[in-house]
Amino acid sequence: MDDYTALLERMKVAQVELIAAAAKAKTLPSDGALRKIADLEVAIGALEHLIEDGALPQR
């Protein structure tokens, strides 16, 4: 697994953990938690796109 794919997996795990914690809290997530979830979604999408296009420098 290359560095970019590993980063992508870490970001996905972090997002899932935030969502799971929000679900367990049984209240609305804080604005900060929602922002982190949304920011991760954007970053995940961007990284997936760059990986698919082969637009990242090789390491």
A tleap script that builds the chain and sets N, CA, C and O, in Angstrom:
source leaprc.protein.ff14SB
mol = sequence {
  NMET ASP ASP TYR THR ALA LEU LEU GLU ARG
  MET LYS VAL ALA GLN VAL GLU LEU ILE ALA
  ALA ALA ALA LYS ALA LYS THR LEU PRO SER
  ASP GLY ALA LEU ARG LYS ILE ALA ASP LEU
  GLU VAL ALA ILE GLY ALA LEU GLU HIE LEU
  ILE GLU ASP GLY ALA LEU PRO GLN CARG
}
set mol.1.N position { 0.860 -1.175 0.000 }
set mol.1.CA position { 0.000 0.000 0.000 }
set mol.1.C position { 0.905 1.236 0.000 }
set mol.1.O position { 1.798 1.361 0.839 }
set mol.2.N position { 0.669 2.131 -0.933 }
set mol.2.CA position { 1.520 3.305 -0.986 }
set mol.2.C position { 1.083 4.349 0.050 }
set mol.2.O position { 0.059 4.186 0.714 }
set mol.3.N position { 1.858 5.401 0.175 }
set mol.3.CA position { 1.601 6.434 1.184 }
set mol.3.C position { 0.235 7.083 1.013 }
set mol.3.O position { -0.449 7.350 2.001 }
set mol.4.N position { -0.172 7.342 -0.229 }
set mol.4.CA position { -1.438 8.020 -0.477 }
set mol.4.C position { -2.632 7.136 -0.130 }
set mol.4.O position { -3.614 7.605 0.444 }
set mol.5.N position { -2.542 5.886 -0.472 }
set mol.5.CA position { -3.615 4.955 -0.147 }
set mol.5.C position { -3.714 4.767 1.367 }
set mol.5.O position { -4.814 4.674 1.911 }
set mol.6.N position { -2.586 4.714 2.035 }
set mol.6.CA position { -2.587 4.590 3.487 }
set mol.6.C position { -3.214 5.823 4.133 }
set mol.6.O position { -3.980 5.707 5.090 }
set mol.7.N position { -2.885 7.002 3.607 }
set mol.7.CA position { -3.493 8.237 4.117 }
set mol.7.C position { -5.001 8.216 3.895 }
set mol.7.O position { -5.765 8.594 4.783 }
set mol.8.N position { -5.426 7.781 2.735 }
set mol.8.CA position { -6.847 7.700 2.428 }
set mol.8.C position { -7.563 6.792 3.425 }
set mol.8.O position { -8.634 7.140 3.922 }
set mol.9.N position { -6.992 5.662 3.711 }
set mol.9.CA position { -7.596 4.728 4.668 }
set mol.9.C position { -7.660 5.324 6.067 }
set mol.9.O position { -8.655 5.145 6.770 }
set mol.10.N position { -6.608 6.033 6.482 }
set mol.10.CA position { -6.624 6.671 7.806 }
set mol.10.C position { -7.713 7.730 7.897 }
set mol.10.O position { -8.381 7.852 8.924 }
set mol.11.N position { -7.891 8.493 6.827 }
set mol.11.CA position { -8.926 9.521 6.826 }
set mol.11.C position { -10.318 8.897 6.889 }
set mol.11.O position { -11.196 9.412 7.580 }
set mol.12.N position { -10.526 7.793 6.174 }
set mol.12.CA position { -11.815 7.112 6.202 }
set mol.12.C position { -12.114 6.566 7.593 }
set mol.12.O position { -13.240 6.673 8.078 }
set mol.13.N position { -11.108 5.982 8.231 }
set mol.13.CA position { -11.289 5.446 9.575 }
set mol.13.C position { -11.614 6.577 10.552 }
set mol.13.O position { -12.498 6.426 11.396 }
set mol.14.N position { -10.917 7.693 10.448 }
set mol.14.CA position { -11.172 8.828 11.331 }
set mol.14.C position { -12.598 9.334 11.158 }
set mol.14.O position { -13.267 9.655 12.140 }
set mol.15.N position { -13.066 9.406 9.914 }
set mol.15.CA position { -14.422 9.885 9.660 }
set mol.15.C position { -15.450 8.920 10.243 }
set mol.15.O position { -16.412 9.349 10.881 }
set mol.16.N position { -15.256 7.639 10.033 }
set mol.16.CA position { -16.185 6.640 10.581 }
set mol.16.C position { -16.214 6.702 12.101 }
set mol.16.O position { -17.281 6.587 12.704 }
set mol.17.N position { -15.061 6.881 12.726 }
set mol.17.CA position { -15.008 6.966 14.185 }
set mol.17.C position { -15.763 8.190 14.692 }
set mol.17.O position { -16.455 8.107 15.706 }
set mol.18.N position { -15.642 9.317 14.010 }
set mol.18.CA position { -16.387 10.518 14.394 }
set mol.18.C position { -17.889 10.306 14.254 }
set mol.18.O position { -18.661 10.711 15.124 }
set mol.19.N position { -18.296 9.683 13.177 }
set mol.19.CA position { -19.724 9.424 12.956 }
set mol.19.C position { -20.257 8.452 14.003 }
set mol.19.O position { -21.355 8.640 14.527 }
set mol.20.N position { -19.487 7.422 14.304 }
set mol.20.CA position { -19.907 6.443 15.313 }
set mol.20.C position { -20.035 7.100 16.684 }
set mol.20.O position { -20.984 6.823 17.417 }
set mol.21.N position { -19.094 7.962 17.032 }
set mol.21.CA position { -19.158 8.662 18.324 }
set mol.21.C position { -20.381 9.574 18.375 }
set mol.21.O position { -21.041 9.674 19.409 }
set mol.22.N position { -20.678 10.231 17.274 }
set mol.22.CA position { -21.854 11.105 17.222 }
set mol.22.C position { -23.133 10.290 17.378 }
set mol.22.O position { -24.070 10.730 18.044 }
set mol.23.N position { -23.177 9.122 16.778 }
set mol.23.CA position { -24.368 8.279 16.872 }
set mol.23.C position { -24.573 7.770 18.291 }
set mol.23.O position { -25.707 7.684 18.763 }
set mol.24.N position { -23.494 7.434 18.967 }
set mol.24.CA position { -23.590 6.924 20.336 }
set mol.24.C position { -24.007 8.005 21.324 }
set mol.24.O position { -24.596 7.698 22.361 }
set mol.25.N position { -23.711 9.260 21.020 }
set mol.25.CA position { -23.999 10.360 21.945 }
set mol.25.C position { -25.495 10.623 22.076 }
set mol.25.O position { -25.927 11.207 23.070 }
set mol.26.N position { -26.287 10.210 21.105 }
set mol.26.CA position { -27.738 10.372 21.116 }
set mol.26.C position { -28.175 11.836 21.174 }
set mol.26.O position { -29.319 12.128 21.522 }
set mol.27.N position { -27.282 12.744 20.839 }
set mol.27.CA position { -27.598 14.156 20.700 }
set mol.27.C position { -27.031 14.617 19.367 }
set mol.27.O position { -26.306 13.878 18.701 }
set mol.28.N position { -27.361 15.829 18.988 }
set mol.28.CA position { -26.768 16.355 17.768 }
set mol.28.C position { -25.271 16.551 17.969 }
set mol.28.O position { -24.840 16.997 19.032 }
set mol.29.N position { -24.484 16.223 16.966 }
set mol.29.CA position { -23.034 16.449 17.096 }
set mol.29.C position { -22.752 17.955 17.186 }
set mol.29.O position { -23.526 18.778 16.698 }
set mol.30.N position { -21.657 18.280 17.803 }
set mol.30.CA position { -21.257 19.680 17.891 }
set mol.30.C position { -20.920 20.211 16.508 }
set mol.30.O position { -20.667 19.447 15.577 }
set mol.31.N position { -20.921 21.533 16.390 }
set mol.31.CA position { -20.545 22.136 15.108 }
set mol.31.C position { -19.138 21.710 14.701 }
set mol.31.O position { -18.871 21.474 13.523 }
set mol.32.N position { -18.239 21.611 15.684 }
set mol.32.CA position { -16.867 21.196 15.395 }
set mol.32.C position { -16.804 19.778 14.847 }
set mol.32.O position { -16.063 19.500 13.904 }
set mol.33.N position { -17.591 18.876 15.446 }
set mol.33.CA position { -17.604 17.487 14.970 }
set mol.33.C position { -18.177 17.411 13.564 }
set mol.33.O position { -17.655 16.695 12.709 }
set mol.34.N position { -19.256 18.154 13.329 }
set mol.34.CA position { -19.843 18.166 11.984 }
set mol.34.C position { -18.866 18.727 10.960 }
set mol.34.O position { -18.776 18.228 9.839 }
set mol.35.N position { -18.143 19.756 11.347 }
set mol.35.CA position { -17.163 20.361 10.437 }
set mol.35.C position { -16.050 19.375 10.117 }
set mol.35.O position { -15.621 19.274 8.968 }
set mol.36.N position { -15.575 18.640 11.135 }
set mol.36.CA position { -14.517 17.651 10.901 }
set mol.36.C position { -14.995 16.548 9.963 }
set mol.36.O position { -14.265 16.122 9.069 }
set mol.37.N position { -16.237 16.087 10.177 }
set mol.37.CA position { -16.790 15.041 9.317 }
set mol.37.C position { -16.879 15.540 7.880 }
set mol.37.O position { -16.503 14.837 6.943 }
set mol.38.N position { -17.381 16.762 7.717 }
set mol.38.CA position { -17.517 17.333 6.374 }
set mol.38.C position { -16.157 17.586 5.733 }
set mol.38.O position { -15.967 17.306 4.549 }
set mol.39.N position { -15.214 18.112 6.506 }
set mol.39.CA position { -13.874 18.362 5.971 }
set mol.39.C position { -13.216 17.063 5.522 }
set mol.39.O position { -12.561 17.020 4.481 }
set mol.40.N position { -13.391 16.014 6.306 }
set mol.40.CA position { -12.839 14.717 5.919 }
set mol.40.C position { -13.490 14.203 4.643 }
set mol.40.O position { -12.813 13.617 3.797 }
set mol.41.N position { -14.793 14.415 4.493 }
set mol.41.CA position { -15.488 13.962 3.287 }
set mol.41.C position { -14.911 14.631 2.052 }
set mol.41.O position { -14.690 13.980 1.031 }
set mol.42.N position { -14.669 15.930 2.145 }
set mol.42.CA position { -14.092 16.663 1.016 }
set mol.42.C position { -12.675 16.176 0.728 }
set mol.42.O position { -12.317 15.943 -0.426 }
set mol.43.N position { -11.876 16.024 1.773 }
set mol.43.CA position { -10.490 15.581 1.593 }
set mol.43.C position { -10.424 14.163 1.034 }
set mol.43.O position { -9.585 13.864 0.184 }
set mol.44.N position { -11.306 13.296 1.510 }
set mol.44.CA position { -11.349 11.917 1.006 }
set mol.44.C position { -11.691 11.914 -0.478 }
set mol.44.O position { -11.039 11.232 -1.268 }
set mol.45.N position { -12.700 12.667 -0.851 }
set mol.45.CA position { -13.093 12.740 -2.261 }
set mol.45.C position { -11.979 13.273 -3.135 }
set mol.45.O position { -11.729 12.747 -4.219 }
set mol.46.N position { -11.304 14.320 -2.668 }
set mol.46.CA position { -10.216 14.906 -3.449 }
set mol.46.C position { -9.065 13.916 -3.609 }
set mol.46.O position { -8.517 13.767 -4.701 }
set mol.47.N position { -8.702 13.247 -2.528 }
set mol.47.CA position { -7.595 12.297 -2.598 }
set mol.47.C position { -7.946 11.110 -3.485 }
set mol.47.O position { -7.107 10.649 -4.258 }
set mol.48.N position { -9.183 10.608 -3.382 }
set mol.48.CA position { -9.604 9.513 -4.259 }
set mol.48.C position { -9.494 9.936 -5.725 }
set mol.48.O position { -9.017 9.169 -6.561 }
set mol.49.N position { -9.927 11.133 -6.025 }
set mol.49.CA position { -9.863 11.636 -7.399 }
set mol.49.C position { -8.409 11.720 -7.882 }
set mol.49.O position { -8.094 11.294 -8.994 }
set mol.50.N position { -7.536 12.268 -7.046 }
set mol.50.CA position { -6.134 12.401 -7.431 }
set mol.50.C position { -5.464 11.038 -7.610 }
set mol.50.O position { -4.645 10.862 -8.512 }
set mol.51.N position { -5.808 10.084 -6.762 }
set mol.51.CA position { -5.255 8.735 -6.891 }
set mol.51.C position { -5.726 8.101 -8.201 }
set mol.51.O position { -4.928 7.520 -8.937 }
set mol.52.N position { -7.024 8.216 -8.485 }
set mol.52.CA position { -7.574 7.628 -9.714 }
set mol.52.C position { -6.947 8.234 -10.966 }
set mol.52.O position { -6.696 7.530 -11.944 }
set mol.53.N position { -6.694 9.551 -10.932 }
set mol.53.CA position { -6.123 10.231 -12.084 }
set mol.53.C position { -4.610 10.067 -12.193 }
set mol.53.O position { -4.014 10.448 -13.200 }
set mol.54.N position { -3.995 9.508 -11.171 }
set mol.54.CA position { -2.537 9.365 -11.165 }
set mol.54.C position { -1.844 10.710 -11.115 }
set mol.54.O position { -0.744 10.866 -11.645 }
set mol.55.N position { -2.488 11.692 -10.476 }
set mol.55.CA position { -1.979 13.067 -10.464 }
set mol.55.C position { -1.073 13.371 -9.289 }
set mol.55.O position { -0.661 14.518 -9.115 }
set mol.56.N position { -0.755 12.382 -8.485 }
set mol.56.CA position { 0.095 12.605 -7.306 }
set mol.56.C position { 1.534 12.196 -7.623 }
set mol.56.O position { 1.771 11.254 -8.379 }
set mol.57.N position { 2.479 12.910 -7.040 }
set mol.57.CA position { 3.879 12.523 -7.255 }
set mol.57.C position { 4.147 11.127 -6.677 }
set mol.57.O position { 3.623 10.762 -5.625 }
set mol.58.N position { 4.948 10.382 -7.370 }
set mol.58.CA position { 5.316 9.042 -6.893 }
set mol.58.C position { 6.347 9.172 -5.785 }
set mol.58.O position { 7.237 10.020 -5.847 }
set mol.59.N position { 6.221 8.334 -4.779 }
set mol.59.CA position { 7.144 8.373 -3.640 }
set mol.59.C position { 7.952 7.109 -3.607 }
set mol.59.O position { 8.792 6.936 -2.724 }
savepdb mol mol.pdb
quit
